[in-house]
């Protein structure tokens, strides 16, 4: 059994690589449950590449993370409601 991850958990884990600008865990609009992924934004692209290499398969609170670059920018809450 795993414990839910918080933005603070991810900030602390990914912050060891470098300056994290933003951590966002999307939630389902209706249930408010986490969707199972998060966005981590770094201050520069080099840190993001290092985080992808260092944090992929990192275990936190019983979960193994898969770290990939986002294919699109983060959607705003209004954009998500329109889906």
C-alpha positions as CSV (number, residue, x, y, z in Angstrom):
1,X,0.0,0.0,0.0
2,X,1.3,3.5,-0.8
3,X,0.7,6.8,0.7
4,X,-0.6,9.8,-1.3
5,X,2.2,12.1,-2.6
6,X,1.9,15.8,-1.9
7,X,3.4,18.7,-3.7
8,X,5.7,19.1,-0.7
9,X,7.0,15.5,-1.1
10,X,7.8,16.1,-4.8
11,X,9.3,19.5,-4.1
12,X,11.7,18.0,-1.5
13,X,12.6,15.0,-3.7
14,X,13.2,16.9,-6.9
15,X,14.6,19.9,-5.2
16,X,17.8,18.0,-4.5
17,X,18.6,18.3,-8.2
18,X,18.2,22.1,-8.4
19,X,15.8,25.0,-8.1
20,X,12.2,23.8,-8.6
21,X,9.9,26.6,-9.9
22,X,6.6,24.8,-9.6
23,X,5.1,21.5,-8.6
24,X,1.5,20.7,-9.8
25,X,-0.5,17.5,-9.2
26,X,-3.6,17.5,-11.5
27,X,-6.8,16.3,-9.9
28,X,-10.0,15.0,-11.5
29,X,-12.5,17.8,-11.7
30,X,-15.4,15.7,-10.3
31,X,-13.8,13.4,-7.8
32,X,-10.9,15.7,-6.8
33,X,-8.6,12.6,-6.7
34,X,-5.1,12.9,-8.1
35,X,-4.8,11.7,-11.7
36,X,-1.6,9.8,-11.1
37,X,1.0,12.2,-12.6
38,X,2.6,15.5,-11.8
39,X,4.4,18.4,-13.4
40,X,7.7,19.5,-12.0
41,X,9.1,22.8,-13.5
42,X,12.8,23.6,-13.1
43,X,14.5,27.0,-13.3
44,X,16.6,25.8,-16.3
45,X,16.5,23.0,-18.9
46,X,19.8,21.5,-17.7
47,X,18.3,20.8,-14.3
48,X,15.3,19.2,-15.9
49,X,17.4,16.9,-17.9
50,X,19.4,15.9,-14.9
51,X,16.2,15.3,-12.9
52,X,14.9,13.1,-15.7
53,X,18.1,11.0,-15.6
54,X,18.5,10.9,-11.8
55,X,14.9,10.6,-10.7
56,X,13.5,8.1,-13.2
57,X,12.7,4.9,-11.2
58,X,13.2,6.8,-7.9
59,X,11.1,5.3,-5.1
60,X,9.1,7.6,-2.9
61,X,6.4,6.6,-0.4
62,X,6.3,3.1,-1.9
63,X,5.9,4.3,-5.5
64,X,8.4,4.0,-8.3
65,X,8.4,7.2,-10.4
66,X,8.6,7.4,-14.2
67,X,10.1,10.7,-15.2
68,X,9.5,12.0,-18.7
69,X,9.4,15.4,-20.3
70,X,5.9,16.8,-20.8
71,X,4.7,16.8,-24.4
72,X,2.5,19.9,-23.9
73,X,2.3,22.8,-21.5
74,X,0.3,22.5,-18.3
75,X,-3.4,23.2,-18.9
76,X,-5.2,25.9,-16.8
77,X,-8.2,24.8,-14.7
78,X,-10.6,26.5,-17.2
79,X,-9.1,24.4,-20.0
80,X,-9.5,21.2,-18.0
81,X,-13.2,22.0,-17.2
82,X,-13.9,22.2,-20.9
83,X,-12.9,18.6,-21.5
